[in-house]
Amino acid sequence: MTNAQIKQIRDEVAGLLVSRLAAVPAEAAELQRAARALRQAESIEQWVQIVADTAAGFTERAALFSIDGDRALAKALRGTGGLVAEPVKLAEAAALQQVVDTSETVVCLTAASQLGAALFEPRISTRAHLVPVVGKTRVLGILYAEGDPNLPALETLAALAAGSLELRKAQVTAPLIQPAPMTEPEHRHLVEPVVAAPIPEAAPVDWRAFRGASVAVAKLVLSHRETLAMARARGNVYAALRLEIEAARLAHRDQYPGRENYLEEELHARLFQYGGLPAAERRADD
């Protein structure tokens, strides 16, 4: 890419971010507070409450479900009604199954055939949005929002929630293996003890770079939903969003030097994995 193209991309990205933040300052501030709170959550239970509380500010009725294999379990609810203790089978909830299968937001009616008979009490059918909380390899949870929600804010919240949850998982290190006690051998010749190689310490996680990568890719998904859907169907995600992806790479490299792998992992999990090109082809023209 030429210097002129790089400068143009930088200017376009900067202008886009400024215009968005200026248009929704309260929304951006709320998401920033949520990001800080999620990073500092001391337990999964606290993390669940933070996600549910933040989501409630962007919709009339919000709920958070965890996905465990072929089941969905309600973890938190904000609005009328109550949580159901029993999990619902995804095979009996078409809309939830579609979210898990596609990792995309799904719009449905609050009907038993779409959400499962056990999730909500019978009531007047209304529209609901189901936003996936997408981890590195699968959908970890689903944000439920009724009525006419602020969908871009909820999808950004879901990306932040997934990033913080993956960080929590990454910080779990393997326990040290204690050596077995030495016993006196029955024979008299000396036996040399076997010394195990030390377990390397896990590399520290750069929270800012990880969150920055999650937000950058979430914005790509939100800004180009129709283009992305068609590109995934054709298997040419990178070709369709080349300028936008390279702009995100450039901005991330400038802001978090030496942390390019965070963005690449997020691009693979949220874009390239679903209809994108192999890594060698994506980099062929770089």
MIBA-252675 format. One record per residue (C-alpha): x, y, z; residue in one letter. Coordinates in pm, whole numbers, plus 32768, in hexadecimal, padded with zeros to 4 digits. Each point is the difference from the previous one (the first is absolute). Layout:
% MIBA-252675
XYZa...
% end
This chain:
% MIBA-252675
800080008000m807B81607FB2t802F81118106n7ED980BD7F6Da7F1D7ECF8027q80757FCA8165i7FBD816E8056k7EA77FEC7F61q7FA97EC880C8i807880A48143r7F3181377FBEd7ECA7F327FB0e80237F2B8139v803C812E80DEa7ED580B67F6Bg7F207ED1802El805E7FD5816El7FD88172804Fv7EAB80147F59s7F807ECE80B9r807980718154l7F72815C7FC8a7EAF7F717F9Da7FD97F1B812Ev80D980848120p7F267F6A8113a7FFC7EAD7F55e817A80007FD0a80388063816Ca7F1D7EE68079e80BA7F007F2Fl814C80818080q7F877FDA8167r7F8B7EA07FB2a81527FA87F67a80B58072813Br7F0D7F4880E3a801C7EBD7F37l817C800E8016r7FEC80288179q7EEF7EFB803Ea806D7F1B811Ce7F247ED97FA0s7F2E7F767EE4i7EC7805580C8e806A816D8014q80557FFD7E8Dw7E9F7F817FB1v7F5E811780CBq80D6810C7F59i7F9E7F877EA4v7E8E7FED805Ba7FFC815580ABd80A980A87ED7t7F1D7F547F03a7ECF807A80BFa806281647FABg7FDF7FBA7E8Df7EB47F467FF1t7EAE7FD880ADe803F7E9F8080r814F7F508002a807D7EA78057a81497F457FEBl801B7E8E7FAEf812E7F1F800Fs80327EF07EFBi806D7EAB807Ad80127F077EE4g7EA07FD17F7Cd7F5780C38117r7FC2816B8061a7FE28069816Bl7F6E814C8076a810180B280DEk7F6D815C8035a7EC380C07FADl7FB481748006r7E8E80517FDEg7EBC7F53805Bt7FE77E8C8042g80F47F0F809Dg811C7F197FA4l7FBD7E927FB9v80F27F1180A8a7FE27EE97F01e80D380227EC1p7F557FFD7EAEv806F7F187EE9k807380BD7ECCl7F507EFE7F27a7EB880818092e805681727FD1a8036804E7E8Fa80768168802Da81007FA9810Cl80817EE27F2Bq802880EC7ED7q80D280F280CDv80E57EE68071v801F7F767E9Fd8047814C7F51t809E80DA8111s7F23811A7F7De7EED80D5809Bt7EA67F6C7FC6v7EAC80AF800Cv7EDA7F29806Dc7EAE800480ACl7FDD7FAC8171t7F5D7EB27FB1a80427EAD809Ca806B7F707EB0s810D810D7FE2q807B801E8167l7F927EBE80A7g7ECF7FCF80DAa80CA800E8142a80A581527FC9l7EE080EF802Bf7E9F7FF78084e7EEA800A7EF9p7FAF81677F9Fr7FB880E17EDAi80F57FB97EEAs80FA81157FB8t814680287F44r814C7FA3809Aa816C80197F97h80FA7EF0805Cl8168807B8002v81197EFD8012p8121801E80F5v81057F627F1Dv81407F6C808Fg81327F847F48k7F677EB77F95t7E8A800B804Cr7ED880C9807Bv802780238179l7EB580A88047g7EDA80C17F73i7F7E815A8058l7E8480137FE7y7F5C81537FBFa7E8C80457FD4e7F51811A7F4Bg80CD80FB7F3Ad815D7FEB809Ap813A80C57FB6n80937EE57F36l815980967FB0p803980408173a7F947E9E805Fl80E07F627EF9e812680D08076t7FB27F998168l7FF97E937F94a815780267F5Da808D80A3813Bl7F677EF080D8a80947EEC7F28a815780A48006g80048023817As7F8B7E98802Bl81117F7D7F18e80FF80CA80C7l7F847F638141r802F7EA87F65k815A805A7F7Da80768063815Cq7FBE7EA4808Dv81507F4F8012t80467E8D8028a80497F948167p81667FA98053l80477E8C8006i80987F998149q810F7EF47FEAp7FB27EAC8095a80B47FB8814Ap81457F427FD7m80067EA0808Et812F7F358062e80467F087EE5p80267E93805Be81367FDB7F24h814480AA805Cr806980AB7EBCh7FB981757FEAl7ED080787F40v800F815F7F73e7EBF80C68036p7F4980797ECBv7FE7817D7FFFv7EC780817F54a801A813B7F2Fa7F60812C80ABp7EAB806C7F85i802781507F4Ep7F3D8123808Ee7ED980767F34a8046813F7F40a7F51812C80A0p7EC5806F7F4Ev7FF281647F7Cd7EA08061806Aw7FF981437F35r80717F597EBEa7F0F7EDE802Ff7ED780E7803Cr806C80E27EE1g80047ED87F13a7EA57F8E8071s7F6C81597FD1v80A680337EABa7F767EBB7F72v7EAA803B809Da7FF0814E7F4Bk80597F577EB9l7EE47F078030v7F06810D8060l805D80F07EE9s7FFA7F067EE2h7EF77F00805Er7F677FDC7EA4e814F7FFA7F4Ct80857F0680FBl7ED67F177FD9a80287FF57E86m817A7FDA8018a7FE37EDD80F1r7F0E7F537F13a80FD80277EE4r812F7FB280D8g80B681477FB8n7FED80C98142v815B80947FDDy7FCC806A7E96a7EB880AC8056a808680BB812Fl816F80227FA5r801D8178803Cl7F407FF38148e80CA7ED78082i814B809E7FA2e7F91814780A3a7FB27F42813Fa81537F527FF1r80B1814A7FCCl7F4980AF811Aa803B7EDD80F0h81717FED7FA4r802A81758041d7F487FF8814Dq80847EB28082y81577FC17F61p80717E9A8022g7E9F7F87804Cr7F8A7FBA7E9De7FAE7E97805Cn7ED8807280D4y7F5280977ED2l80597EDC7F1De7F6A7F0780F5e7EC480CF801Ce7FE680237E84l801D7E897FDBh7EFA7FB9810Ba7F0181027F89r803E80227E89l80E67F0F7F4Bf7F8A7EC880B3q7EA7802C7F69y803580087E88g815180AF7FF8g81327FA67F33l812A7F398085p810F80CF80A8a80F47FD47EDDa7F04808F7F0Be7FA1811F80E6r816A806E800Fr80537FBC7E92a7FDE816A7F94d809180A48138d
% end
